[in-house]
Amino acid sequence: MIEAYAKSDIGKAREMNQDYFYISDPSDEILIYILADGMGGYNGGEIASKLATQYAKSYIETNIKETPKDRESIKKLILSSMEYANMIVYEKSKEEKELEGMGTTLEICLIYNNKVYIGHIGDSRIYRIRKNFIRKLTQDHSYVQQLVTDGTITKEEAEHHPKKNMLMKALGCNAYIEPDVTVKGFWPGDILLIASDGLTNMVEQEDLYNIVTENFEQATQKLVDLANNNGGYDNITVIVVRNI
């Protein structure tokens, strides 16, 4: 059995919430959890995140029945759903001048048979909590993460780097995308935490772990409150999913 909660908040500094999310009803046959953090002037980011979420979801729901339930086939379904969403957002950005250059991060988690199939592009993050340990399952597609990977700066220096928000990859900005698609175990007792950078830039990883494990039902509200108390410089969205 799967239990999930989600919360999205405008934060303290932004004029609109450009984050968007979707969580399945627990009774749904296929369980999908999606989070998108949009970017772009005017209301471009808001439109990009909503379109990406809705079209990736509809693509999965339309094609899941015909998809063989083996690992590679489900991974391919996730990838295709992201490519489809990218095409929709990219074409929309070309149609209207004020939407030019809009884009979004996109996180997809599809849960099936004690596994989580993950699609990831951008710098929103997915963590898994298992027993006494929290582990980041995604790698930020950011300029600063590239510096860490190259050994130019340390992880600690990356946390407060002035170019932390510069993305190397996003959805909707180009005709083609290369998202990361992975599969991880999602066993009874495991928890997923999916978050926009408005949360992860404001709240330490240790606090994410403590709040989610201490009170799962109230965790999304408590995490949003903490991010706002720490500055709330961006929109804040968080989804928590527990395999009971």
C-alpha positions in Angstrom: 0.0 0.0 0.0 1.2 3.5 -0.9 0.5 6.7 1.1 1.4 10.1 -0.3 1.1 13.8 0.5 2.0 17.0 -1.4 2.2 20.7 -0.7 3.1 23.7 -2.9 3.6 27.2 -1.7 4.5 30.5 -3.4 7.2 31.3 -0.8 8.0 34.8 0.4 9.7 36.4 -2.6 7.9 35.5 -5.8 4.8 37.0 -7.3 3.5 33.7 -8.7 3.9 30.0 -8.1 5.6 28.5 -11.1 5.8 25.0 -9.6 3.2 22.4 -10.5 2.7 18.8 -9.3 0.5 15.8 -9.6 -0.1 12.8 -7.3 -2.1 9.7 -8.0 -5.0 8.6 -6.0 -3.9 5.7 -3.8 -6.5 3.4 -5.5 -5.1 4.1 -9.0 -3.8 1.0 -10.8 -0.6 2.9 -11.9 0.9 5.2 -9.3 2.5 8.4 -10.7 4.0 11.3 -8.9 5.2 14.3 -10.9 6.8 17.6 -10.0 7.9 20.5 -12.3 9.5 23.8 -11.4 9.0 26.3 -14.3 11.1 29.2 -15.5 10.6 32.0 -17.9 9.4 35.6 -17.9 5.8 36.8 -17.9 3.9 33.6 -16.9 6.0 31.3 -19.1 7.3 29.2 -16.2 3.8 28.6 -14.8 2.6 27.5 -18.2 5.7 25.3 -18.9 5.5 23.4 -15.6 1.7 22.8 -15.9 2.0 21.6 -19.6 4.9 19.3 -18.8 3.1 17.7 -15.9 -0.2 17.2 -17.6 1.2 15.9 -20.9 3.7 13.5 -19.4 0.9 12.2 -17.2 -1.5 11.8 -20.0 1.1 10.1 -22.2 1.9 7.5 -19.5 -1.8 6.8 -18.8 -2.6 6.4 -22.5 0.3 4.0 -23.2 0.7 2.1 -19.9 -1.7 -0.7 -20.7 0.1 -1.7 -24.0 3.5 -1.4 -22.4 5.1 -4.7 -21.3 5.8 -4.6 -17.6 9.5 -5.3 -17.8 12.2 -2.9 -16.6 13.4 -1.6 -20.0 9.9 -1.1 -21.4 8.7 1.0 -18.5 11.9 3.0 -18.6 11.2 3.7 -22.3 7.7 4.7 -21.5 9.0 7.3 -19.0 11.5 8.6 -21.5 8.9 8.9 -24.2 6.5 10.7 -21.9 9.2 13.3 -21.2 10.1 13.7 -24.9 6.4 14.2 -25.7 6.0 16.8 -22.9 9.2 18.5 -24.2 7.7 18.7 -27.7 4.5 20.3 -26.4 6.3 22.9 -24.2 8.9 23.7 -26.9 6.2 24.2 -29.6 4.1 26.4 -27.3 7.2 28.6 -26.6 7.6 29.1 -30.4 3.9 30.1 -30.8 3.8 33.0 -28.5 6.4 35.7 -28.2 6.1 36.3 -24.5 6.6 32.6 -23.8 9.9 32.4 -25.7 12.6 30.6 -23.8 10.3 29.2 -21.2 11.2 25.8 -19.7 10.8 23.6 -16.6 12.4 20.9 -14.5 10.5 17.6 -14.5 10.6 14.8 -12.0 8.5 11.6 -12.7 8.2 8.7 -10.3 6.2 5.7 -11.4 5.8 3.0 -8.8 5.3 -0.5 -9.8 6.1 -3.8 -8.2 8.3 -2.5 -5.4 10.3 -0.4 -7.8 10.3 3.3 -8.6 10.9 4.3 -12.2 12.4 7.8 -12.3 12.6 10.4 -15.0 14.6 13.5 -14.2 15.7 16.7 -15.9 16.8 19.9 -14.2 17.6 20.6 -10.6 14.5 19.5 -8.7 15.5 16.4 -6.6 14.3 13.0 -5.6 15.5 11.4 -2.3 14.9 8.0 -0.9 14.7 7.4 2.8 15.5 3.8 3.8 15.8 2.8 7.5 18.2 5.4 9.0 19.6 6.8 5.7 18.5 9.5 3.2 20.0 9.2 -0.3 19.7 11.6 -3.2 18.6 9.5 -6.3 19.0 12.3 -8.9 22.0 14.5 -9.9 21.3 18.1 -10.6 21.6 19.2 -14.2 23.3 22.4 -13.2 26.5 24.3 -13.9 27.6 24.0 -10.3 27.0 20.2 -10.2 29.2 20.0 -13.3 31.9 21.8 -11.4 31.6 19.3 -8.5 31.7 16.4 -11.0 34.8 17.8 -12.6 36.4 18.2 -9.2 36.7 22.0 -9.6 34.7 22.7 -6.4 33.6 20.7 -3.4 30.0 19.7 -2.6 30.1 22.1 0.3 31.2 25.0 -1.9 28.4 24.1 -4.4 25.7 24.7 -1.7 26.3 28.4 -1.7 27.8 29.0 -5.2 26.4 32.2 -6.8 25.6 30.3 -10.0 23.7 27.6 -8.2 20.5 28.2 -10.3 22.1 28.0 -13.7 20.8 24.9 -15.4 22.6 22.8 -18.0 19.4 20.9 -18.9 15.7 21.7 -18.7 12.6 20.6 -20.5 11.0 22.8 -23.2 14.1 24.9 -24.1 15.3 22.8 -27.0 13.7 20.5 -29.6 15.6 17.5 -28.1 16.3 16.5 -24.5 18.4 13.9 -22.7 16.7 13.2 -19.3 18.1 10.7 -16.8 15.8 7.6 -16.5 16.7 5.2 -13.7 15.1 2.4 -11.7 15.5 2.0 -7.9 14.1 -0.4 -5.3 11.1 1.0 -3.4 10.5 -1.5 -0.6 8.0 -1.6 2.3 9.2 1.0 4.8 10.9 3.2 2.1 9.9 6.9 1.6 10.4 9.0 -1.5 10.8 12.8 -1.2 10.4 14.8 -4.4 11.2 18.5 -4.1 11.8 21.7 -6.1 14.9 23.7 -5.3 12.8 26.2 -3.3 12.9 23.5 -0.6 16.3 22.0 -1.1 18.1 25.3 -1.2 16.5 26.4 2.0 16.5 23.2 4.1 19.5 21.0 5.0 19.3 17.3 4.0 19.5 16.2 7.6 16.4 18.3 8.4 14.5 16.7 5.4 15.2 13.3 6.9 14.3 14.3 10.5 11.0 16.0 9.6 9.8 13.2 7.2 10.6 10.4 9.6 9.3 12.1 12.7 5.8 12.9 11.4 5.1 11.6 7.8 1.5 12.9 7.6 2.5 16.5 8.6 5.9 16.5 6.9 5.0 18.5 3.7 3.5 21.4 5.8 6.4 21.4 8.2 9.0 21.4 5.4 7.2 24.3 3.6 7.1 26.2 6.9 10.8 25.6 7.5 11.8 26.7 4.0 9.8 29.9 4.5 11.3 30.5 7.9 14.7 30.1 6.4 14.0 32.8 3.8 11.5 31.4 1.3 13.3 32.9 -1.7 11.6 30.7 -4.2 8.4 28.6 -4.8 8.4 25.5 -2.6 6.9 22.2 -3.6 7.3 18.8 -1.9 5.8 15.4 -2.4 6.3 12.5 0.1 5.4 8.9 -0.8 5.6 6.0 1.6 5.5 2.3 0.8 3.6 0.8 3.8 
